[in-house]
């Protein structure tokens, strides 16, 4: 799966089952029981980030790879009045 954000935008991913992630990036939280991943990338997070989630489906764990691309555009939005 692929997701695109502008810099400083918030990401929220919902999974249909309990989920695991081995390493959480700075500014993120994982509600593993309800299958929700939240991430508010801070300044300087631009580029591609690859996450590998483990989604429990019955007795098995299905691997889901999410690639998040962050572009620098969101920073400009903060300066508009």
N, C-alpha and C positions, 0 to 999 in steps of 0.2 A: 504494500500500500504506500501511497505517496501523499504528503501533505505539504502545502506551501503557506508560509506566513510572512508577514512583514516584520521587521525588527521591532521588538517590544510588544508584539501582540501575544495574547494568551492562547494556549492550546489546551483542549480538553478532549480526551479520547475515551469512548465508552466501549467496553468489551462485554459480550454476552454471558460471561462466566467469571469466576475468580481468576485473577491474573497475577503473574510475577514478573519482575524486572530485576536483573542482578545488580545493576548500578544505576542510581538515580542521578540525573544531571542537577547542577545547582539551580535552585529556584523551582524544583518540582516536588510533587507529592504523589503517592500512589495509594489509592483506597483499594487494596488487593481483594478484600472480601466482596465489594460491590463491582469490581472491574472497571474503575475509573482512574485515569492518569491525568494529572494536571501539570502544566508547565508554563511558567512565566519567564521566558528567556530574558536575561538582563542585557544591558548595553554590551556590545562586543560579540554577541552571539549572532554571527552571520555565516552562512554556508550550509553544508549538508550535514545532518546528524542522523545516524542509523541506530534504531532501537530494536531489540529483539525481546518480544514479550512471550511469556509462556501462558497460554490460556487453557485452563483445565476443562476438558470435555469428557465427562464421565470418569473413567479410570485412567484416561490418557491425557497428556499435555500436548497441545498443538502449538507449534511455533508460529508466531506472527511477526513479520519484519515490517517496520514502519520507517520510511525515510522522510525526514522533515527537512525542507529547504527553507532557510530564512533569508529574505532579501533585505537590503538596507532601507527600503522605502518608509517603513513605519516611523523611523526617527524623525522624518520631516513632518509628519502629522502632529507631533508634539509641539511644534513651533507655530502652528496656525492659531489665530485668535478669532 
